[in-house]
Structure formats: structure tokens, C-alpha cells
Amino acid sequence: MRESSTYGQHHHPHDELSEIQHLQNRNTNERLTNKYLSLCDSISEGFCVFQFVTDGNLDPVDCIFKEVNPAFERHTGLPDPVGRSLKEVVPAEYRHWMKYVRKLSSGSPVKFLDFSKKLGKWFEGTVFVFGEPEEHSIAIIFSDVTEKKKVEDELMESKKRYQSLIETNIDFIWEMDKYGRYNYCSPQIEKLWGFKPEDVIGKSTFDFLPQEEKERARELFKSAVSSPGDFSQFESTSYNRKGEIVYVETSGTPFFDNSGELLGFRGISRDITLRKKAEQDYMKSQLALKSSESKFRSIVETANEGICVVDEKLTIRYINGKLSEITGYSPDEVTGKNASEFLGKYDRFRLNRILVRINNNGKDDFKIMIVKKDGSCVTVLASTALIYDENGRKEGYMGMITDISARIAIDKDLKKTKKKLEIALNNGKIGTWEWTIRTNVVIWDTRMEEMFNLKPRTFEGTFSAFESRVHEEDLPHVRNAIREALLNGKPYEVVYRTIPVNGKSHYISSKALVMFSKKGNPVSLSGVAFDITDMKEGAENVMIKLNEELLRSNSDLRQFAAVASHDLQEPLRMIASYTQLLQQKYKDKLDKDAIDYINYAVGGSKRMYEMINALLAYSRVNSHGNNFESTDMNDVLEKVKDNLKLIIKEKDAVILNEKLPVLFADKNQMIQLLQNLIENSIKFCHESPRIHISSELVETNHVFSVEDNGIGIEPQYFEKIFRIFQRLHTPEHYKGAGIGLPVCRRIIERHSGKIWVKSEPGKGSTFFFYLPEENGGFLNFPLEI
Ligand code: ADP
């Protein structure tokens, strides 16, 4: 503390007594001064002494700093101001501070709490008169309370906030007596629960609690009293005015009178219905999450695909059962290891590129080779995506792993099969096509186009484009086949010709199946087509060749027949006539043996003559046949009876018949046919022959039967008897050349019919034959002898 010149001015007059007094006083004074000085130096408060200056009215107008203690500068931040006036030091606000000096006029100290704008600080202190009034000395003891003020302000602020808080919707404040009856309730209760304070004051809090909550609340109050203390955030339900359940959080404290007697409780209640609901929702969602997590887990565990989770450094965190099945490693064996360890060599190099793609796109599908535990490799398809933690940070990768080695093998097989099919289709000149009905799109492969003489990929692809390329004569039956296929689901199978290109048509054999919708409507027709031109031409060539051969052999036969009839007959006739001559002329001169020999020679040449004639007759069936005409078989039978009247009479044969139909046939041949059969029936009969002739329409054929009561035929000869010169008996027993039935068969065949026999030896035979009712086209038959 600096001493100003003011010190030492306090002197009193000296006398003897007063000298002692003075000395005493001086001692006391010194002691006091020392005490004062050390006090001033050591106190933490700022301290200063002023001498104020007055104006004409003796009102203080300024102050001169006389003394300051070391704390002064600490509190004010002002350098030593001693000797200077307040006006000089804080010109802007010296007037402001002078008001406290003026207030001192009453003599009693003045307290202040004030803010210095210049210094930016709050000061709290006391101004008091220092020394005698006439000295115009005052002192200020003060401290910088800026920090304290701040805290106080904050407190104030929070008080205010608290105030506004209790006036908001969230809380209401209450006080209740020791029985739980409301003494007070802040008006917010109305906003919250619909009650006005007067609705609840005087009523028990228990009246507003649901039954099950009353007991809990009672316990709460009891324990707050028995071991006095606050209760806080007690959650309960309560009824609002509408009778709805609301959630309340209550904090409170019991209060007592001076003697410790419980007076009641004070507290605050807060509506937490919204929070509660949110919590419940959260719990629900948490539960849902849990269950969906467990669901997720069970899906992942049992998935039919391998699943793998790796972190950013590709350290394996998880693999599921399927992946461990694919790789042969158990989850424990791989967890914690780097995924790249399990990849094929080449794929390890590719890995970085793959990761870049995943990181850029968030996901990527790639094929990769995994080395299994047993050292073998498996190709898998990995669909991999980035995964993130709950804060959205990249956490690693998750991959769905599908073993595609089987698929690759199948693909290979499929490729092979496709190739084979392709080869087959190509070599077999098989085209494939499909017609989608709704869109009327017809798809042809290039082989189809080739068959239709089109350049590859020039077919227009519609149904009418197809039809326009079918030979117009064949179009009707193509359309018909398609209609049948679409309407009745019949397989489409048709042969048609293409329109001629350079005068040449292709023969196409096409087969297809109809695809039906679930409802049964035809959707499409898809099939194959073969170019059968070569086959057809080949077959035709064969036919022509065969025909030629037949014609040649026919003409050979014809020549033979001519030879037989003329050239052979001539020498035969000579043999016959000379042996007859020999017989007649020398029959008396020759011995019996010679005559027998000559007779044999005559018989033989006669027989040969007959046979040659039979052969001629046989060959004439075709070569000398007449045109077909309407032939009444009743007339034919009459003619036959007439021809055979001698033998009929001789053998006393009876011929009966049903009404016979009219046929379109060669009339003469019909006579020949019936005559041969009836003649045989009469001939091969021991008793008087009974013959029955009838006809029956079976489907479109008239089946004739000639039934007799003759000797019958053993079944093993049913076929043989129709062959040329085949006879069952020697000529001595039954005359004949063995040509009758072969001629019959030839006639029947010329009429596109059939002949056969049924017989029982000893009982009789029945010969059947039929001629088709319509045998049109037969006339054009190219083969003739
Ligand atoms: P053929 O009458 O000149 O002997 P066919 O060709 O007419 O020659 O008959 C061949 C053979 O069939 C006859 O020899 C005979 O054995 C047998 N045959 C034909 N018709 C009859 C019939 N109605 N009853 C029994 N046998 C018959």
C-alpha cells in the first residue's frame, strides 16, 4: 500500500499529558496503521480510498484516487490510478459511479452491485466514509463478481425456464396433504388431463388412479415418509377427464412441520403418455426386430445358398451351413481367416478388381473358384453386396454363394446336345418352325428358308407369307390339317409341295404339336419340317424302275405266252399228230408194249397242250380283259348255269342262289370266275352236288360265297390250291389242269378284291370272294400283261 501525502496529516496538539497520550496514541496509531496496511495488502477484495471534490453546492462531482490495494488491479484491470481522478480513469461512466458517493451523504455505508460497461465487469461492494467527514475521504471495498453474477444469471435463467416449464403442457405442480388430498394444483393440469384445478383440489389423488395403481402409490408415499426422502420418476397410470388412461411420471417429496409431523407431499407430475406410447412402439419394434433377426438367422442358417460375411479386410466373420457344405470347411475352421486364402490362384489376382466394382456399385455378381478342404476346386457364383453397420459405416461384404459346377456341367452337356441336334437338323435337312397364333408371328430357321428357296433371314414371318409359298393344290389340305390340329388337338402331320421355283417344287413333310394355354386355347403350333424331295424322287425312281422291270418281265411273259401259243404249239401239234398217226397206222403191227408207249406219248402231248392253253388263259386274264361295266351278278349266274347245263344235268347238281348285287366289273371275267368255282364244286363231289350262292355287304365290300357239299379240302392246302398247276389229285381221279383257281384269283385281284376258302374235308367247301363296291382308279392301273 502506497502512502499518500494525506497520511501524517492527522496530528493532534501536544502537551505533557498529551505528549504521553500522544506517544501512546502514536504507538496505538502505528499499531493500527500497520494492522490496516497488512489487512489492505492481504484482503482479496479490491480496496481504494478517494478524496471527493465538491462543486459550489458542496455536492461531490469527482473523486481523486488516494490509495489502492494490490487486489484493486486484479479486480478492475486498471493500472495504478493513485493521484488521478475518477473522471480521468473512467470518463464514460464516472457519473454513473458518483451516484454512490452522493448517496453516502446520509453517512451510512452504501452497498452496490453494478456493471461497468467500460470494464465489462460486474462489481459488488460497499462505499463508506473513511476518516472524518471533513476530510472528504471515502473508501470502497469491492470485488469482481462477474463470474458469480454469470452463475446467478444462469440460475435465474434456469429458474425462469423452470417457471416456463411448469407453465407448459408437460408438467403440473401439486401439493397434497398427508392423506393424498390435493391442496394445490397448477392450471396445466387442464391442458393435460382436462381437469380444472378446482376439479381436483380437495379430492384424493387415489380417486384418479386405476385400482391396480392405488396400492403402488400408497406404498410409495409410505416409504417416502418412513425413510424421508424424495421419490422421483415414479411411473403410473391415471385417468383423464374423459376416463382415458394416461401415463404419468411423478416426482415429489414429503414435507413436515417444525416438530417433524408429516404435513403432506409436494411434487410435479408429468404426462408421459406420448413417450410411453413411443416406448411401447419401440419395444414392439424391438421385439419385431428380435423375431425378424431370429427369422433372418434361421433363413440364413438353413438357406439353400451359401452365405458368407467378411469384414473390410476380407476376414471371414461368418459362413452358414450350406457354404460349409460346399467348401467342406466347418465355420470354426474358416472364421477369422482371410477369404482370399480359399480362392483359386487366378481369382486371387482378380479379387482387387472385383472389390473395386463392389465398392463402386454397392454390389456385384461374379464367378469365382473356391478351393475346397479336400483340395479340389468348385466354381461358384457369388452375388456380393456391401454391408453397413447401424451407423451407416461400411462394415464389410456379404456374399450369396451358389455352387454352379453342376450347372456348368449341364451347360456343357446342353451345348454338346445342342450341337448334336444342330448337326442332326442340318444333315437331316430338318427345319424347325413356330407359329404364335395371337401375334401371328411365324419363326423359321434358315433350313426352313432353304427348303422354300429363300435366302437366309428373308422370310417375312407371318402365316400368310407361309401360305403364299405352299403349292396352291396342296394348300387346302394344309389348311385342313391346321384346323384339325387347332380345333381337336390332333397332331399336325402333312406333306405338301412348295410353290415351284424354276419349275421345281420341294416336297415338305411337316409335323407339329399345338401348345394350349391353361384355359385350353391354342397358343402356338411348333414343329419340324423335312425336305423329302429326294426321298420322294428316290421312291418315284424306284417305282419307275420297278415298273420298267415289271413291264419288261411282263413282256417277257407275253413273249413266252406267244411262244407257248404259237411256236410251242406248232411242234407239239406235230408230235401229237405224228404219234396219233403212228397209233392209227401201226396199231396191228406193233406189240402191246409199243402201243402203250405210243399211247403215253399221245396222252402227254395232249396234257401239254392243255397246260399251254391253261397258261394262255391265265395270261389273258389281264391282257385280254375288258373294261369294267355295270354287271348284274344274277345275269352272270344264269349265263354260267347255261354254260354248264350238260354237266349239271349229268351230275344232277342243284344250284340255289340268293339275290345277287350289281357290280362294276368285267362281265366276261365275272362269268369265268363263277363258272370255275361252280364247275369245281360239281367236279369235286361224290354225291349229287348241292351248291348255294349268296352275297353279303360287309362294310363297303360285297362278299360272295359259293358253298358246296363236296369232298372238302385239308386246311394245309387252302393256299396252295390258288397257285398255278397245283392240284391235290391225279388227273385219273379228277380231270383238270390246275389253272381254274389261279385264274379266279387273278380276276379277283384285277378287280382289287380278294378270294379265300373255308372247308372241312368230307363235308364241303365254301369259296369266298369280294369285290369292293367302288373300285375306281383300278382302270388306270399301269400294269398289264
Ligand atoms: P383243277 O380243277 O383243274 O384241278 P383248280 O385250280 O380248279 O384245278 O383246282 C385246284 C385243286 O383244288 C383241285 O385239283 C382240287 O383238288 C381242289 N379243289 C378245287 N375246287 C374244289 C372243291 N369245290 N372241292 C374240293 N376240292 C376242290
Residues whose N, C-alpha, C, O or C-beta is under 5 A from the ligand:
A	BS01	ADP	N680 S681 F684 G710 I711 G712 I713 I721 Q726 R727 L728 H729 K735 G736 A737 G738 I739 G740 L741 P742 S765
